[in-house]
Every structure is written in structure tokens, then in C-alpha cells.
Amino acid sequence: MPNSLMLVFSNPSSAEQEAEYNDWYTNKHLADVVALPGIVGATRYKLEKAVGLEGIPVSANSYLAIYEIEGDTLEAMETAKQALADGLAKGTVDVSPALDASALQTDFARQITGRVV
């Protein structure tokens, strides 16, 4: 069971490139990243700007990808981060020009409780 997450908030480069961005992200990038060591799953979300809590700002990004990381928490997060950097450097993970790299935000989170249902 994954005990850490990599959260990636992103946007397409432009409204005209949104379809290309979604095609690349969903049909290529997710699989490329899940193929890296330590990353065992991924899910994408479209952030709904119309829904928010009063007084709490919403993200400037439109999309969220959640990558599940397995293993010892800190080591697994570092392994995933290094594997992603290596994949980008080697070209096994690519970046589409339809991705607005300037808006990209990545955070890592480690699980501190069990799932509440």
C-alpha cells in the first residue's frame, strides 16, 4: 500500500493547447512516470474553481496529478524525485510543449493516519 504521494499541480500552456496537454498527460506522461522506480500508481484530477471554501484561496492551477509512492517514506520520496529527474535527463520521461512549466507545482506528502471511512 502506498504511504506517500507526489502531488503535481499544472496547467496547459494555453486554452488552444488544452486538448493536446490532456492527451499527452493522460496517454503518455502518467505511464512514463509510473514506470519509474518507487511510483506505483497515478490519478489525474481537474480542479473545480467554482467550488471553494470561503476565505481560502483556490489554486491557480487547473489540474492535479497524484502519484502514489511505495516504500520507506523519506527514502521513497527521494528515490521518486531522483528517478523523475533522471527520466527527464535521459528522455525516458518527456515534457510536452503544451505544459505550462512556469505554473508547475510539485509537493510530496507522507501518510500520517490510516484511511477514515
C-alpha positions in Angstrom: 0.0 0.0 0.0 1.5 3.4 -0.9 2.4 5.5 2.1 3.5 8.7 0.2 2.2 10.9 -2.5 3.7 13.2 -5.1 1.1 15.9 -5.9 1.7 17.8 -9.2 -0.4 20.9 -10.0 -0.2 22.0 -13.6 -1.8 23.9 -16.4 -1.8 23.7 -20.2 0.3 26.3 -22.0 -2.8 27.9 -23.5 -6.5 27.2 -23.9 -5.8 26.2 -27.5 -3.3 23.5 -26.3 -5.6 22.1 -23.6 -6.6 19.1 -25.6 -3.0 18.3 -26.6 -1.9 18.8 -23.0 -4.6 16.4 -21.7 -3.8 13.8 -24.4 -0.1 13.9 -23.6 -0.6 13.9 -19.8 -3.2 11.1 -19.7 -1.9 8.8 -22.5 1.8 9.2 -22.2 3.1 11.1 -19.2 1.3 9.1 -16.5 2.6 5.8 -17.8 6.1 7.2 -18.2 6.2 8.3 -14.5 4.5 5.2 -13.1 7.2 3.2 -14.9 9.8 4.9 -12.6 11.2 3.1 -9.5 9.0 3.6 -6.4 6.0 5.1 -8.2 3.2 2.5 -8.2 0.1 4.4 -9.4 -1.3 7.7 -10.6 -4.6 9.5 -11.0 -5.4 12.9 -12.6 -8.0 15.4 -11.5 -9.5 18.6 -13.0 -9.7 21.2 -10.2 -13.1 22.8 -10.0 -12.6 26.5 -9.5 -16.3 27.2 -8.8 -16.1 25.1 -5.6 -14.1 26.6 -2.8 -14.2 27.4 0.9 -15.0 31.0 1.8 -11.9 33.0 2.5 -9.5 30.2 1.4 -7.8 30.9 -1.9 -8.1 28.2 -4.7 -5.1 27.0 -6.6 -4.1 29.0 -9.7 -3.6 25.6 -11.5 -6.4 23.7 -13.3 -5.1 20.1 -13.0 -3.8 17.8 -10.3 -1.9 14.5 -10.8 -1.5 12.3 -7.7 1.3 9.8 -7.9 1.4 7.0 -5.3 4.8 6.2 -3.9 5.6 2.9 -2.1 8.4 2.2 0.4 10.1 3.8 3.4 8.6 7.3 3.3 11.5 9.7 3.1 13.7 7.3 1.1 10.8 6.5 -1.3 10.1 10.2 -1.9 13.8 10.9 -2.6 14.0 7.8 -4.9 10.9 9.0 -6.8 12.3 12.5 -7.1 15.6 11.3 -8.4 14.0 8.8 -10.8 11.9 11.6 -12.2 14.9 13.9 -12.6 16.9 11.0 -14.3 14.0 10.2 -16.6 13.7 13.8 -17.7 17.5 14.0 -18.3 17.6 10.7 -20.2 14.5 11.4 -22.2 12.5 8.5 -21.0 10.1 11.0 -19.4 9.3 13.9 -21.7 7.7 17.3 -21.2 5.2 18.4 -23.7 5.3 22.0 -25.0 1.5 22.0 -24.2 2.5 22.0 -20.5 3.0 25.4 -18.9 6.2 24.7 -17.0 6.1 28.1 -15.3 2.9 27.1 -13.4 4.1 23.7 -12.4 4.0 23.0 -8.6 5.1 19.7 -7.1 4.7 18.7 -3.4 5.4 15.4 -1.6 3.2 14.2 1.2 3.7 11.3 3.6 0.8 9.5 5.2 0.3 10.1 8.9 -3.0 8.4 9.6 -4.9 5.5 8.2 -7.8 6.0 5.9 -11.0 7.1 7.6 -14.3 5.8 6.1 
